C-alpha cells in the first residue's frame, strides 16, 4: 500500500534535507503539507463519528474536506518523491530506457515534454497541479492539469508540479516588480533541474 494511502495520514519524511533544494521546502513541508495531514485526519474522525450517529447530512458535508485535504496529502507526497537535489541525480534525464523512449515517442524529446507540461501549468486558472501522467488506456504520456488539490485520477502520475502560490510565493514576494505569470514561468524553468527522473522511471515501469 502506498504511504499516502494509509489512514491516519502521516506526514512523510523527506529523502533529502530541507536545505538540499531551496530555502522554502521546510515551510512548504512542515506547515502546508502538515496542515493537509492534520485536517484530513480530523475530517476522517468526524465522518466516522457522523456515520456512527447516522448523520447523513454531516457525512455529505464532510466529503469536501476529505477530498481537499486528502488530495493535498496525496499530491504533496508524490511531489516530494519526484524531487531530488542535483547531487543526488536531480534533473538528470535518462539517455536510454523505457521512459526515455516513451518521451521521445510522445513528445519528440525532453524539450517537448517540458513545453507541454509548462503549458498545462501556466494554463491553470487559480491554484492546481501540472502533471506528466501515463494514460493506461492509450498507453501514452500526457501533460495534464488538475484544479485545487484534486489528485490525478485515471492516470499513473509520473511527475507532479505544485502550482499553488505557496510553492513559489516567497520568490514572488521578494520580487514584486515581476508579473505573477513571469514568476510562475521562472519557477517552472528552475524546477526541472531538480526533477527525480529515476522515480518517474520507476513509476512508469510499475504502471
Backbone as JSON Lines, residues from 0, in Angstrom:
{"i":0,"aa":"X","n":[0.85,-1.19,0.0],"ca":[0.0,0.0,0.0],"c":[0.88,1.24,0.0]}
{"i":1,"aa":"X","n":[0.55,2.2,-0.85],"ca":[1.32,3.44,-0.92],"c":[1.26,4.18,0.41]}
{"i":2,"aa":"X","n":[2.34,4.88,0.73],"ca":[2.42,5.58,2.02],"c":[1.32,6.61,2.17]}
{"i":3,"aa":"X","n":[0.88,7.23,1.05],"ca":[-0.15,8.26,1.13],"c":[-1.56,7.68,1.21]}
{"i":4,"aa":"X","n":[-1.67,6.35,1.1],"ca":[-2.98,5.72,1.03],"c":[-3.39,5.08,2.36]}
{"i":5,"aa":"X","n":[-2.7,5.48,3.44],"ca":[-2.99,4.91,4.74],"c":[-3.77,5.89,5.6]}
{"i":6,"aa":"X","n":[-4.55,5.35,6.53],"ca":[-5.31,6.16,7.49],"c":[-4.92,5.68,8.89]}
{"i":7,"aa":"X","n":[-4.55,6.59,9.81],"ca":[-4.5,8.04,9.6],"c":[-3.34,8.44,8.69]}
{"i":8,"aa":"X","n":[-3.5,9.57,8.03],"ca":[-2.44,10.09,7.17],"c":[-1.26,10.52,8.04]}
{"i":9,"aa":"X","n":[-0.05,10.35,7.51],"ca":[1.17,10.69,8.23],"c":[2.04,11.56,7.34]}
{"i":10,"aa":"X","n":[2.58,12.64,7.89],"ca":[3.48,13.49,7.12],"c":[4.75,12.71,6.82]}
{"i":11,"aa":"X","n":[5.09,12.5,5.54],"ca":[6.27,11.7,5.23],"c":[7.56,12.46,5.5]}
{"i":12,"aa":"X","n":[8.6,11.71,5.84],"ca":[9.92,12.32,5.94],"c":[10.46,12.54,4.53]}
{"i":13,"aa":"X","n":[11.18,13.63,4.34],"ca":[11.77,13.89,3.03],"c":[13.03,13.05,2.84]}
{"i":14,"aa":"X","n":[13.3,12.6,1.62],"ca":[14.5,11.81,1.36],"c":[15.75,12.68,1.16]}
{"i":15,"aa":"X","n":[15.69,13.93,1.6],"ca":[16.8,14.87,1.48],"c":[16.59,15.95,2.54]}
{"i":16,"aa":"X","n":[17.65,16.63,2.95],"ca":[17.49,17.7,3.95],"c":[16.76,18.9,3.37]}
{"i":17,"aa":"X","n":[16.16,19.7,4.25],"ca":[15.4,20.86,3.8],"c":[16.23,21.79,2.92]}
{"i":18,"aa":"X","n":[17.5,21.96,3.24],"ca":[18.32,22.92,2.5],"c":[18.94,22.35,1.23]}
{"i":19,"aa":"X","n":[18.57,21.11,0.88],"ca":[19.18,20.48,-0.3],"c":[18.64,21.05,-1.6]}
{"i":20,"aa":"X","n":[17.41,21.57,-1.58],"ca":[16.81,22.07,-2.81],"c":[16.74,23.58,-2.83]}
{"i":21,"aa":"X","n":[16.03,24.15,-1.89],"ca":[15.91,25.6,-1.8],"c":[15.33,25.95,-0.44]}
{"i":22,"aa":"X","n":[15.45,27.18,0.0],"ca":[15.13,27.5,1.39],"c":[13.66,27.45,1.76]}
{"i":23,"aa":"X","n":[12.78,27.21,0.8],"ca":[11.35,27.27,1.09],"c":[10.74,25.9,1.35]}
{"i":24,"aa":"X","n":[11.52,24.84,1.19],"ca":[10.98,23.5,1.34],"c":[10.49,23.24,2.76]}
{"i":25,"aa":"X","n":[11.22,23.73,3.75],"ca":[10.83,23.47,5.14],"c":[9.43,24.01,5.43]}
{"i":26,"aa":"X","n":[9.16,25.25,5.03],"ca":[7.84,25.84,5.24],"c":[6.77,25.08,4.48]}
{"i":27,"aa":"X","n":[7.07,24.73,3.25],"ca":[6.13,24.03,2.38],"c":[5.77,22.67,2.98]}
{"i":28,"aa":"X","n":[6.79,21.97,3.48],"ca":[6.59,20.62,4.02],"c":[6.02,20.64,5.43]}
{"i":29,"aa":"X","n":[6.67,21.38,6.33],"ca":[6.32,21.31,7.75],"c":[5.07,22.12,8.1]}
{"i":30,"aa":"X","n":[4.69,23.05,7.24],"ca":[3.48,23.83,7.51],"c":[2.34,23.45,6.58]}
{"i":31,"aa":"X","n":[2.54,23.64,5.28],"ca":[1.43,23.43,4.34],"c":[1.02,21.96,4.25]}
{"i":32,"aa":"X","n":[2.01,21.08,4.0],"ca":[1.66,19.66,3.88],"c":[1.16,19.13,5.23]}
{"i":33,"aa":"X","n":[1.79,19.54,6.3],"ca":[1.36,19.08,7.63],"c":[-0.08,19.49,7.92]}
{"i":34,"aa":"X","n":[-0.48,20.65,7.43],"ca":[-1.86,21.11,7.64],"c":[-2.85,20.22,6.9]}
{"i":35,"aa":"X","n":[-2.51,19.81,5.68],"ca":[-3.39,18.89,4.95],"c":[-3.54,17.58,5.71]}
{"i":36,"aa":"X","n":[-2.44,17.07,6.25],"ca":[-2.47,15.81,7.0],"c":[-3.38,15.95,8.22]}
{"i":37,"aa":"X","n":[-3.17,17.01,9.0],"ca":[-3.96,17.21,10.22],"c":[-5.44,17.38,9.9]}
{"i":38,"aa":"X","n":[-5.74,18.17,8.88],"ca":[-7.14,18.42,8.54],"c":[-7.83,17.19,7.96]}
{"i":39,"aa":"X","n":[-7.07,16.38,7.2],"ca":[-7.65,15.14,6.68],"c":[-7.98,14.2,7.83]}
{"i":40,"aa":"X","n":[-7.05,14.02,8.75],"ca":[-7.29,13.11,9.87],"c":[-8.48,13.57,10.71]}
{"i":41,"aa":"X","n":[-8.59,14.89,10.92],"ca":[-9.72,15.42,11.68],"c":[-11.04,15.14,10.95]}
{"i":42,"aa":"X","n":[-11.05,15.4,9.62],"ca":[-12.27,15.16,8.84],"c":[-12.64,13.68,8.84]}
{"i":43,"aa":"X","n":[-11.62,12.82,8.78],"ca":[-11.89,11.38,8.79],"c":[-12.49,10.95,10.13]}
{"i":44,"aa":"X","n":[-11.96,11.48,11.22],"ca":[-12.52,11.17,12.54],"c":[-13.97,11.67,12.63]}
{"i":45,"aa":"X","n":[-14.2,12.88,12.12],"ca":[-15.54,13.45,12.18],"c":[-16.54,12.66,11.34]}
{"i":46,"aa":"X","n":[-16.08,12.18,10.19],"ca":[-17.01,11.45,9.33],"c":[-17.32,10.07,9.92]}
{"i":47,"aa":"X","n":[-16.35,9.49,10.63],"ca":[-16.63,8.23,11.32],"c":[-17.67,8.43,12.42]}
{"i":48,"aa":"X","n":[-17.5,9.54,13.16],"ca":[-18.46,9.84,14.22],"c":[-19.85,10.1,13.64]}
{"i":49,"aa":"X","n":[-19.89,10.81,12.52],"ca":[-21.17,11.1,11.87],"c":[-21.82,9.82,11.35]}
{"i":50,"aa":"X","n":[-20.98,8.89,10.88],"ca":[-21.51,7.61,10.4],"c":[-22.12,6.81,11.55]}
{"i":51,"aa":"X","n":[-21.43,6.79,12.68],"ca":[-21.94,6.08,13.84],"c":[-23.24,6.71,14.35]}
{"i":52,"aa":"X","n":[-23.32,8.04,14.21],"ca":[-24.53,8.75,14.64],"c":[-25.63,8.72,13.57]}
{"i":53,"aa":"X","n":[-25.31,8.1,12.43],"ca":[-26.24,8.02,11.3],"c":[-26.69,9.42,10.85]}
{"i":54,"aa":"X","n":[-25.72,10.34,10.89],"ca":[-25.98,11.73,10.47],"c":[-25.56,11.87,9.01]}
{"i":55,"aa":"X","n":[-26.49,11.63,8.11],"ca":[-26.18,11.62,6.68],"c":[-25.76,12.99,6.19]}
{"i":56,"aa":"X","n":[-26.44,14.03,6.62],"ca":[-26.12,15.38,6.16],"c":[-24.69,15.77,6.53]}
{"i":57,"aa":"X","n":[-24.27,15.42,7.73],"ca":[-22.91,15.76,8.14],"c":[-21.88,14.96,7.36]}
{"i":58,"aa":"X","n":[-22.18,13.7,7.08],"ca":[-21.28,12.88,6.28],"c":[-21.09,13.49,4.9]}
{"i":59,"aa":"X","n":[-22.17,13.95,4.31],"ca":[-22.09,14.59,2.99],"c":[-21.29,15.88,3.07]}
{"i":60,"aa":"X","n":[-21.54,16.68,4.11],"ca":[-20.84,17.96,4.26],"c":[-19.34,17.78,4.42]}
{"i":61,"aa":"X","n":[-18.93,16.67,5.02],"ca":[-17.5,16.43,5.28],"c":[-16.75,15.91,4.05]}
{"i":62,"aa":"X","n":[-17.47,15.5,3.0],"ca":[-16.81,14.95,1.82],"c":[-15.85,15.95,1.18]}
{"i":63,"aa":"X","n":[-16.22,17.23,1.19],"ca":[-15.36,18.24,0.58],"c":[-14.03,18.34,1.31]}
{"i":64,"aa":"X","n":[-14.05,18.28,2.64],"ca":[-12.82,18.34,3.43],"c":[-11.96,17.1,3.21]}
{"i":65,"aa":"X","n":[-12.61,15.94,3.09],"ca":[-11.88,14.7,2.81],"c":[-11.18,14.79,1.46]}
{"i":66,"aa":"X","n":[-11.91,15.25,0.45],"ca":[-11.35,15.34,-0.9],"c":[-10.22,16.35,-0.96]}
{"i":67,"aa":"X","n":[-10.43,17.54,-0.4],"ca":[-9.43,18.6,-0.5],"c":[-8.16,18.26,0.27]}
{"i":68,"aa":"X","n":[-8.3,17.87,1.53],"ca":[-7.12,17.61,2.35],"c":[-6.47,16.27,2.02]}
{"i":69,"aa":"X","n":[-7.29,15.27,1.68],"ca":[-6.72,14.0,1.24],"c":[-5.96,14.16,-0.07]}
{"i":70,"aa":"X","n":[-6.53,14.94,-0.99],"ca":[-5.83,15.21,-2.24],"c":[-4.55,15.99,-2.02]}
{"i":71,"aa":"X","n":[-4.58,16.95,-1.11],"ca":[-3.37,17.71,-0.8],"c":[-2.28,16.83,-0.25]}
{"i":72,"aa":"X","n":[-2.65,15.87,0.59],"ca":[-1.67,14.93,1.14],"c":[-1.1,14.02,0.05]}
{"i":73,"aa":"X","n":[-1.97,13.46,-0.78],"ca":[-1.51,12.59,-1.86],"c":[-0.59,13.34,-2.81]}
{"i":74,"aa":"X","n":[-1.03,14.51,-3.26],"ca":[-0.26,15.27,-4.24],"c":[1.1,15.68,-3.71]}
{"i":75,"aa":"X","n":[1.14,16.14,-2.46],"ca":[2.42,16.58,-1.91],"c":[3.36,15.41,-1.65]}
{"i":76,"aa":"X","n":[2.82,14.27,-1.26],"ca":[3.68,13.1,-1.06],"c":[4.34,12.71,-2.38]}
{"i":77,"aa":"X","n":[3.57,12.7,-3.46],"ca":[4.13,12.42,-4.78],"c":[5.15,13.48,-5.18]}
{"i":78,"aa":"X","n":[4.85,14.73,-4.85],"ca":[5.71,15.87,-5.2],"c":[7.08,15.73,-4.56]}
{"i":79,"aa":"X","n":[7.12,15.45,-3.25],"ca":[8.42,15.33,-2.57],"c":[9.23,14.18,-3.15]}
{"i":80,"aa":"X","n":[8.55,13.09,-3.51],"ca":[9.25,11.93,-4.05],"c":[9.82,12.2,-5.43]}
{"i":81,"aa":"X","n":[9.18,13.11,-6.2],"ca":[9.71,13.34,-7.55],"c":[10.63,14.55,-7.64]}
{"i":82,"aa":"X","n":[11.2,14.94,-6.48],"ca":[12.25,15.94,-6.45],"c":[13.53,15.32,-5.89]}
{"i":83,"aa":"X","n":[14.65,15.84,-6.32],"ca":[15.95,15.39,-5.78],"c":[16.98,16.47,-6.05]}
{"i":84,"aa":"X","n":[17.88,16.72,-5.09],"ca":[18.96,17.67,-5.36],"c":[19.83,17.16,-6.5]}
{"i":85,"aa":"X","n":[20.5,18.07,-7.18],"ca":[21.33,17.68,-8.31],"c":[22.44,16.73,-7.89]}
{"i":86,"aa":"X","n":[22.89,16.84,-6.64],"ca":[23.94,15.94,-6.14],"c":[23.44,14.5,-6.02]}
{"i":87,"aa":"X","n":[22.11,14.34,-6.03],"ca":[21.51,13.01,-5.96],"c":[20.81,12.64,-7.27]}
{"i":88,"aa":"X","n":[21.21,13.29,-8.35],"ca":[20.68,12.94,-9.66],"c":[19.53,13.79,-10.14]}
{"i":89,"aa":"X","n":[19.14,14.82,-9.37],"ca":[18.05,15.68,-9.78],"c":[18.32,16.35,-11.12]}
{"i":90,"aa":"X","n":[17.33,16.31,-12.0],"ca":[17.46,16.95,-13.31],"c":[18.14,16.11,-14.37]}
{"i":91,"aa":"X","n":[18.61,14.93,-14.01],"ca":[19.34,14.09,-14.97],"c":[18.37,13.13,-15.67]}
{"i":92,"aa":"X","n":[17.99,13.52,-16.86],"ca":[17.05,12.7,-17.63],"c":[17.79,11.51,-18.23]}
{"i":93,"aa":"X","n":[17.21,10.31,-18.19],"ca":[17.9,9.13,-18.7],"c":[18.18,9.22,-20.2]}
{"i":94,"aa":"X","n":[19.32,8.71,-20.59],"ca":[19.71,8.74,-22.01],"c":[19.19,7.54,-22.78]}
{"i":95,"aa":"X","n":[18.6,6.59,-22.07],"ca":[18.02,5.41,-22.72],"c":[17.01,4.8,-21.75]}
{"i":96,"aa":"X","n":[16.31,3.78,-22.21],"ca":[15.35,3.1,-21.36],"c":[13.91,3.42,-21.7]}
{"i":97,"aa":"X","n":[12.98,2.83,-20.96],"ca":[11.55,2.94,-21.26],"c":[11.05,4.37,-21.2]}
{"i":98,"aa":"X","n":[11.42,5.11,-20.15],"ca":[10.94,6.49,-20.02],"c":[11.5,7.35,-21.13]}
{"i":99,"aa":"X","n":[12.78,7.22,-21.41],"ca":[13.41,7.99,-22.49],"c":[12.68,7.74,-23.81]}
{"i":100,"aa":"X","n":[12.45,6.47,-24.11],"ca":[11.83,6.12,-25.39],"c":[10.39,6.6,-25.47]}
{"i":101,"aa":"X","n":[9.66,6.51,-24.35],"ca":[8.26,6.95,-24.34],"c":[8.17,8.46,-24.51]}
{"i":102,"aa":"X","n":[9.06,9.19,-23.87],"ca":[9.08,10.66,-24.02],"c":[9.42,11.03,-25.45]}
{"i":103,"aa":"X","n":[10.37,10.32,-26.03],"ca":[10.74,10.59,-27.42],"c":[9.55,10.34,-28.35]}
{"i":104,"aa":"X","n":[8.83,9.27,-28.09],"ca":[7.69,8.9,-28.93],"c":[6.53,9.88,-28.79]}
{"i":105,"aa":"X","n":[6.23,10.29,-27.55],"ca":[5.01,11.08,-27.3],"c":[5.23,12.58,-27.35]}
{"i":106,"aa":"X","n":[6.46,13.03,-27.12],"ca":[6.73,14.47,-27.09],"c":[7.86,14.91,-28.02]}
{"i":107,"aa":"X","n":[8.52,13.95,-28.65],"ca":[9.65,14.3,-29.51],"c":[10.92,14.6,-28.75]}
{"i":108,"aa":"X","n":[10.93,14.33,-27.45],"ca":[12.12,14.57,-26.63],"c":[11.79,15.34,-25.37]}
{"i":109,"aa":"X","n":[12.81,15.53,-24.55],"ca":[12.62,16.18,-23.26],"c":[12.14,17.62,-23.4]}
{"i":110,"aa":"X","n":[12.66,18.35,-24.37],"ca":[12.23,19.75,-24.55],"c":[10.74,19.83,-24.85]}
{"i":111,"aa":"X","n":[10.25,18.91,-25.67],"ca":[8.83,18.88,-25.98],"c":[7.98,18.55,-24.77]}
{"i":112,"aa":"X","n":[8.49,17.65,-23.93],"ca":[7.78,17.31,-22.7],"c":[7.68,18.53,-21.78]}
{"i":113,"aa":"X","n":[8.81,19.2,-21.57],"ca":[8.82,20.39,-20.71],"c":[7.85,21.45,-21.23]}
{"i":114,"aa":"X","n":[7.87,21.66,-22.53],"ca":[6.99,22.67,-23.12],"c":[5.53,22.33,-22.87]}
{"i":115,"aa":"X","n":[5.17,21.06,-23.02],"ca":[3.78,20.64,-22.84],"c":[3.34,20.75,-21.38]}
{"i":116,"aa":"X","n":[4.19,20.3,-20.45],"ca":[3.84,20.37,-19.03],"c":[3.79,21.82,-18.56]}
{"i":117,"aa":"X","n":[4.75,22.64,-19.02],"ca":[4.74,24.06,-18.65],"c":[3.47,24.75,-19.14]}
{"i":118,"aa":"X","n":[3.05,24.4,-20.36],"ca":[1.83,24.99,-20.91],"c":[0.62,24.6,-20.06]}
{"i":119,"aa":"X","n":[0.57,23.33,-19.65],"ca":[-0.53,22.88,-18.79],"c":[-0.51,23.63,-17.46]}
{"i":120,"aa":"X","n":[0.68,23.85,-16.93],"ca":[0.83,24.55,-15.65],"c":[0.4,26.0,-15.75]}
{"i":121,"aa":"X","n":[0.87,26.68,-16.78],"ca":[0.55,28.11,-16.93],"c":[-0.9,28.34,-17.33]}
{"i":122,"aa":"X","n":[-1.56,27.29,-17.81],"ca":[-2.96,27.41,-18.18],"c":[-3.92,27.24,-17.01]}
{"i":123,"aa":"X","n":[-3.39,26.9,-15.84],"ca":[-4.25,26.72,-14.67],"c":[-4.81,28.06,-14.22]}
{"i":124,"aa":"X","n":[-6.1,28.13,-14.07],"ca":[-6.76,29.33,-13.55],"c":[-6.88,29.18,-12.04]}
{"i":125,"aa":"X","n":[-6.16,30.0,-11.31],"ca":[-6.14,29.86,-9.87],"c":[-5.06,28.88,-9.45]}
{"i":126,"aa":"X","n":[-5.4,27.98,-8.54],"ca":[-4.43,27.03,-8.0],"c":[-4.67,25.63,-8.55]}
{"i":127,"aa":"X","n":[-3.62,24.83,-8.57],"ca":[-3.75,23.47,-9.05],"c":[-2.41,22.79,-9.21]}
{"i":128,"aa":"X","n":[-2.4,21.73,-9.99],"ca":[-1.2,20.93,-10.21],"c":[-1.04,20.64,-11.69]}
{"i":129,"aa":"X","n":[0.21,20.61,-12.14],"ca":[0.53,20.18,-13.5],"c":[1.18,18.8,-13.4]}
{"i":130,"aa":"X","n":[0.86,17.94,-14.34],"ca":[1.3,16.55,-14.25],"c":[1.86,16.04,-15.58]}
{"i":131,"aa":"X","n":[2.84,15.17,-15.45],"ca":[3.19,14.26,-16.53],"c":[2.6,12.93,-16.11]}
{"i":132,"aa":"X","n":[1.58,12.48,-16.83],"ca":[0.89,11.26,-16.45],"c":[0.92,10.23,-17.56]}
{"i":133,"aa":"X","n":[0.89,8.98,-17.16],"ca":[0.8,7.88,-18.12],"c":[-0.65,7.43,-18.2]}
{"i":134,"aa":"X","n":[-1.19,7.46,-19.41],"ca":[-2.58,7.06,-19.64],"c":[-2.6,5.56,-19.96]}
{"i":135,"aa":"X","n":[-3.1,4.73,-19.04],"ca":[-3.07,3.28,-19.28],"c":[-4.01,2.83,-20.39]}
{"i":136,"aa":"X","n":[-4.96,3.68,-20.77],"ca":[-5.88,3.33,-21.85],"c":[-5.21,3.52,-23.21]}
{"i":137,"aa":"X","n":[-4.6,4.68,-23.4],"ca":[-3.94,4.98,-24.68],"c":[-2.49,4.52,-24.7]}
{"i":138,"aa":"X","n":[-1.96,4.21,-23.5],"ca":[-0.55,3.83,-23.33],"c":[0.39,4.94,-23.81]}
{"i":139,"aa":"X","n":[-0.02,6.17,-23.53],"ca":[0.78,7.33,-23.89],"c":[1.0,8.22,-22.67]}
{"i":140,"aa":"X","n":[2.06,9.02,-22.74],"ca":[2.3,10.04,-21.73],"c":[1.54,11.3,-22.12]}
{"i":141,"aa":"X","n":[0.98,11.98,-21.14],"ca":[0.23,13.19,-21.41],"c":[0.56,14.26,-20.38]}
{"i":142,"aa":"X","n":[0.55,15.51,-20.81],"ca":[0.68,16.65,-19.91],"c":[-0.72,17.12,-19.56]}
{"i":143,"aa":"X","n":[-1.07,17.06,-18.29],"ca":[-2.42,17.41,-17.85],"c":[-2.35,18.26,-16.59]}
{"i":144,"aa":"X","n":[-3.47,18.84,-16.23],"ca":[-3.54,19.63,-15.0],"c":[-4.77,19.23,-14.21]}
{"i":145,"aa":"X","n":[-4.71,19.47,-12.9],"ca":[-5.86,19.27,-12.04],"c":[-6.06,20.53,-11.22]}
{"i":146,"aa":"X","n":[-7.3,20.81,-10.89],"ca":[-7.62,22.02,-10.13],"c":[-7.45,21.8,-8.63]}
{"i":147,"aa":"X","n":[-7.12,22.87,-7.95],"ca":[-7.04,22.87,-6.49],"c":[-6.15,21.73,-5.99]}
{"i":148,"aa":"X","n":[-6.67,20.85,-5.12],"ca":[-5.88,19.71,-4.66],"c":[-6.42,18.39,-5.19]}
{"i":149,"aa":"X","n":[-7.12,18.45,-6.31],"ca":[-7.65,17.22,-6.9],"c":[-6.48,16.32,-7.31]}
{"i":150,"aa":"X","n":[-6.48,15.05,-6.91],"ca":[-5.42,14.14,-7.35],"c":[-5.63,13.75,-8.81]}
{"i":151,"aa":"X","n":[-4.59,13.22,-9.41],"ca":[-4.65,12.82,-10.81],"c":[-5.26,11.42,-10.89]}
{"i":152,"aa":"X","n":[-6.5,11.34,-11.31],"ca":[-7.21,10.07,-11.41],"c":[-7.27,9.62,-12.86]}
{"i":153,"aa":"X","n":[-7.21,8.32,-13.07],"ca":[-7.26,7.78,-14.42],"c":[-5.91,7.73,-15.11]}
{"i":154,"aa":"X","n":[-4.89,8.23,-14.45],"ca":[-3.52,8.23,-14.97],"c":[-2.59,7.68,-13.9]}
{"i":155,"aa":"X","n":[-1.41,7.27,-14.32],"ca":[-0.33,7.0,-13.38],"c":[0.51,8.27,-13.3]}
{"i":156,"aa":"X","n":[0.54,8.94,-12.15],"ca":[1.3,10.19,-12.06],"c":[2.8,9.93,-12.03]}
{"i":157,"aa":"X","n":[3.51,10.42,-13.03],"ca":[4.96,10.25,-13.08],"c":[5.68,11.44,-12.46]}
{"i":158,"aa":"X","n":[5.22,12.65,-12.79],"ca":[5.79,13.88,-12.23],"c":[4.64,14.83,-11.93]}
{"i":159,"aa":"X","n":[4.62,15.36,-10.74],"ca":[3.62,16.37,-10.37],"c":[4.3,17.65,-9.95]}
{"i":160,"aa":"X","n":[3.78,18.78,-10.4],"ca":[4.36,20.08,-10.06],"c":[3.3,20.92,-9.38]}
{"i":161,"aa":"X","n":[3.6,21.33,-8.17],"ca":[2.69,22.14,-7.37],"c":[2.6,23.54,-7.94]}
{"i":162,"aa":"X","n":[1.41,23.94,-8.39],"ca":[1.22,25.28,-8.93],"c":[0.38,26.15,-8.0]}
{"i":163,"aa":"X","n":[0.3,25.75,-6.74],"ca":[-0.27,26.63,-5.74],"c":[0.73,27.74,-5.44]}
{"i":164,"aa":"X","n":[0.21,28.89,-5.08],"ca":[1.1,30.03,-4.84],"c":[2.08,29.76,-3.71]}
{"i":165,"aa":"X","n":[1.71,28.89,-2.76],"ca":[2.64,28.62,-1.66],"c":[3.91,27.93,-2.12]}
{"i":166,"aa":"X","n":[3.9,27.37,-3.34],"ca":[5.1,26.71,-3.85],"c":[6.17,27.7,-4.28]}
{"i":167,"aa":"X","n":[5.76,28.93,-4.58],"ca":[6.74,29.9,-5.09],"c":[6.5,31.31,-4.56]}
{"i":168,"aa":"X","n":[5.56,31.49,-3.61],"ca":[5.16,32.85,-3.23],"c":[6.27,33.63,-2.54]}
{"i":169,"aa":"X","n":[7.22,32.94,-1.88],"ca":[8.31,33.68,-1.24],"c":[9.17,34.35,-2.3]}
{"i":170,"aa":"X","n":[9.42,33.64,-3.4],"ca":[10.14,34.25,-4.52],"c":[9.36,35.44,-5.05]}
{"i":171,"aa":"X","n":[8.04,35.26,-5.19],"ca":[7.2,36.34,-5.72],"c":[7.21,37.55,-4.81]}
{"i":172,"aa":"X","n":[7.14,37.31,-3.49],"ca":[7.13,38.42,-2.53],"c":[8.44,39.19,-2.55]}
{"i":173,"aa":"X","n":[9.54,38.48,-2.85],"ca":[10.84,39.15,-2.84],"c":[11.13,39.86,-4.16]}
{"i":174,"aa":"X","n":[10.27,39.61,-5.17],"ca":[10.48,40.24,-6.48],"c":[9.15,40.8,-6.98]}
{"i":175,"aa":"X","n":[8.56,41.75,-6.26],"ca":[7.21,42.23,-6.59],"c":[7.13,42.98,-7.9]}
{"i":176,"aa":"X","n":[8.27,43.33,-8.47],"ca":[8.24,44.07,-9.72],"c":[7.96,43.16,-10.91]}
{"i":177,"aa":"X","n":[7.99,41.85,-10.69],"ca":[7.73,40.91,-11.77],"c":[6.25,40.58,-11.83]}
{"i":178,"aa":"X","n":[5.76,40.36,-13.03],"ca":[4.39,39.91,-13.17],"c":[4.28,38.5,-12.59]}
{"i":179,"aa":"X","n":[3.13,38.21,-12.02],"ca":[2.9,36.92,-11.37],"c":[3.18,35.77,-12.33]}
{"i":180,"aa":"X","n":[2.71,35.88,-13.57],"ca":[2.89,34.8,-14.53],"c":[4.36,34.6,-14.86]}
{"i":181,"aa":"X","n":[5.15,35.69,-14.87],"ca":[6.58,35.55,-15.11],"c":[7.26,34.79,-13.98]}
{"i":182,"aa":"X","n":[6.82,35.01,-12.75],"ca":[7.38,34.29,-11.62],"c":[7.05,32.8,-11.73]}
{"i":183,"aa":"X","n":[5.84,32.48,-12.14],"ca":[5.46,31.09,-12.33],"c":[6.31,30.44,-13.42]}
{"i":184,"aa":"X","n":[6.57,31.17,-14.49],"ca":[7.4,30.64,-15.57],"c":[8.82,30.39,-15.07]}
{"i":185,"aa":"X","n":[9.34,31.3,-14.26],"ca":[10.68,31.14,-13.69],"c":[10.73,29.92,-12.77]}
{"i":186,"aa":"X","n":[9.71,29.77,-11.96],"ca":[9.61,28.61,-11.06],"c":[9.61,27.31,-11.87]}
{"i":187,"aa":"X","n":[8.87,27.28,-12.96],"ca":[8.83,26.08,-13.8],"c":[10.17,25.8,-14.44]}
{"i":188,"aa":"X","n":[10.83,26.84,-14.94],"ca":[12.15,26.65,-15.54],"c":[13.12,26.03,-14.54]}
{"i":189,"aa":"X","n":[13.06,26.5,-13.3],"ca":[14.0,26.04,-12.29],"c":[13.69,24.64,-11.77]}
{"i":190,"aa":"X","n":[12.42,24.3,-11.71],"ca":[12.08,23.03,-11.06],"c":[12.54,21.82,-11.87]}
{"i":191,"aa":"X","n":[12.68,21.98,-13.18],"ca":[13.13,20.85,-14.0],"c":[14.54,20.41,-13.64]}
{"i":192,"aa":"X","n":[15.32,21.3,-13.04],"ca":[16.7,20.96,-12.68],"c":[16.77,20.09,-11.43]}
{"i":193,"aa":"X","n":[15.63,19.89,-10.76],"ca":[15.63,19.04,-9.56],"c":[14.57,17.93,-9.65]}
{"i":194,"aa":"X","n":[14.08,17.66,-10.84],"ca":[13.13,16.55,-11.0],"c":[13.88,15.22,-10.88]}
{"i":195,"aa":"X","n":[13.32,14.32,-10.1],"ca":[13.91,13.0,-9.91],"c":[13.36,12.06,-10.98]}
{"i":196,"aa":"X","n":[14.09,11.95,-12.07],"ca":[13.62,11.13,-13.18],"c":[13.7,9.65,-12.87]}
{"i":197,"aa":"X","n":[14.55,9.27,-11.91],"ca":[14.6,7.86,-11.52],"c":[13.27,7.43,-10.91]}
{"i":198,"aa":"X","n":[12.68,8.29,-10.1],"ca":[11.37,7.99,-9.53],"c":[10.31,7.91,-10.62]}
{"i":199,"aa":"X","n":[10.35,8.85,-11.57],"ca":[9.39,8.83,-12.68],"c":[9.53,7.54,-13.49]}
{"i":200,"aa":"X","n":[10.77,7.13,-13.72],"ca":[11.0,5.91,-14.49],"c":[10.47,4.68,-13.75]}
{"i":201,"aa":"X","n":[10.65,4.67,-12.43],"ca":[10.14,3.56,-11.62],"c":[8.61,3.51,-11.67]}
{"i":202,"aa":"X","n":[7.98,4.67,-11.58],"ca":[6.51,4.71,-11.64],"c":[6.0,4.22,-12.98]}
{"i":203,"aa":"X","n":[6.71,4.58,-14.06],"ca":[6.3,4.13,-15.39],"c":[6.47,2.62,-15.51]}
{"i":204,"aa":"X","n":[7.56,2.09,-14.98],"ca":[7.81,0.65,-15.06],"c":[6.75,-0.14,-14.31]}
{"i":205,"aa":"X","n":[6.2,0.47,-13.25],"ca":[5.19,-0.21,-12.43],"c":[3.77,0.02,-12.94]}
{"i":206,"aa":"X","n":[3.63,0.85,-13.98],"ca":[2.29,1.21,-14.47],"c":[1.6,0.01,-15.12]}
